[in-house]
Amino acid sequence: MNLPPPEALERICKGLAVLDAILCEDWELRLFSFNAEWGASRGERMASMRNGEGDSWFIVFSGVHAFFKAYWHEHERVDPTAIYDGLPTALEPHRHEPAFSMSDVTFGGWYEPERGWTLRGTLEPFTEELSILTGATAVVHAYLASYFEVDVPLDAIEHVVAGEPLEDALVRRLAAGRSSESLRSDLDEIGY
């Protein structure tokens, strides 16, 4: 599994969170979220996925580094010590972050500019689920069609995942009655 570098991955994660926010007013029912102020004092942002069935992943973007933790409830837990052996010092606090339930790890890793991504654990069963993190339009389209039972125009997906400005006309194309103003608090939280 190859993940994009953090700058591109952060843009993709924001786009996924925005699409979910447009299509679902209830934050609790959304799959993807993004918090641009998560670790503001340290200049950190956090993307997450929670499917309501016990599966989740968290990605923290921290300067030139990124931290990744994932858990799939139907698969064996992995010792987090083995997953995060060699973790850069800058990311060490995330190994002990209570919000990430670090006793529940299926796979995880980190990004360093000089080495790229280091990912460890049971990755193979999740290649398809994680393919959405590439931002591929067809994959995002399939997710939206399956999860929200809507046919989102491909150009709208490309626009949002690319981080382009969100205009009312586009929002209304995706969800009648919604506007960029009605999404203001979500967009502020996402940092979009």
BELCOR-V219514 format. One line per field, one symbol per residue. phi: phi as a letter, one per 20 degrees, with the letter a starting at -180 (. if undefined). psi: psi as a letter, one per 40 degrees, with the letter a starting at -180 (. if undefined). burial: I if it has 16 or more other ideal C-beta (glycine too) atoms within 10 Angstrom, else O. A space follows every 50 residues. Layout:
phi->???
psi->???
burial->???
//
This chain:
phi->.deffggfffffffffffgfffebfegfefedbbcfdgcgfdmdccdbcc emdoebbccddcledbdcccbdfecffdfffffdfngggfdggffdfgfe lffdcdbarbccgfcnedccoeegfdgffefffemggfffgffffffdlc deggfffgffffmfgedggfgffebgnebfffegffffffme
psi->hhiiidddddddddddddddddehdhddeidiihheedfddefiihiihh eeeeiiihhhhgbeiihhhihhdeihiihddddehehiddeddddehdde geeghdiaaihhdeeahhhiagddeedddeddeeehdddddddddddefi ghhddddddddefiihidddddddhheiiddeedddddddf.
burial->OOIOOIOOIIIIIIIIIIIIIIIOOOOOOIIIIIIIOIIOOOOIIIIIIO OOOOIIIIIIIIOOIIIIIIIIOOOOOIOIOOIIOOIIOOIOOIIOOOOI OIOIIIIIIIIIOOOOIIIIIOOOOIOOOIIIIIIOIOIIIOIIOOIIOO OIOOOIIOIIIOOOOIOOOIIOIIIOOIOIOIIOOIIOIIOI
//
